[in-house]
């Protein structure tokens, strides 16, 4: 049974609709839209993991039913998204590889990341966000430049020492800083706002190692070998980072 046949059968049994969603780095997910009780955004139950792990249709249907029960009161009012002044505080920018598909984006080269882009999103619920489209730009009657600046202005950052997060040895453990956002989710873009604080911490310069779309690692330049860091990033990306969370194999010098 193909994944499409698998998804269609599950959708039929749970009364949902199959959708394809483009995630980061061109990874496509297959989900079932669960009709909401009220008006608003419908939750999506993704079947990719169940299909990959060999779960039967009936087993996945049971999981979909549990998901539907857990989200039976799910409803997000998105009428406010038509008004830019209401949207503006909820904008944020994510840092992705330039291979990522996006209608609206700007190059991150001006921030020192020549192979990365910044993509604007709107937070529409506690755990949901939507990628900004050209249609939304037209609705808001704002330029891409205005929107991107607002999204970048909203970026927040948090700094953590690697030694405080890991219980095992790692190169530069005591010197390495993790840069992310308060939620530690899609927080790699936080490096853009953290540069001033990092300059004070590392007055002789520092290297930025892209850990994933969620965070980056920073080490002092005088303590680290560029080639060693490049090799480490490549190895971690191959062995530890999911394809949809990959950011870059490069190391950046500041």
Secondary structure, 3 states (H helix, E strand, C coil): CCHHHHHHHHHHHHCCEEEEEECHHHCEEEEEEECCCCCCCCEEEECHHHHHCCCCHHHHHHHHHHHHHHCCCCCCCCHHHHCHHHHHHHEEEEEEECCCCCCCCEECHHHCCCCEEEEEEEECCCCCEEECCHHHHHHHCCCHHHHHHHHHHCCCCEEEEHHHHCCCCCCCCCCCEEEECCCCCCCHHHHHHHHHHHHHHCCCCEEEEEEECCEEEEEEHHHCCHHHHHHHHHHHHHHCCCHHHCCCCCEEEC
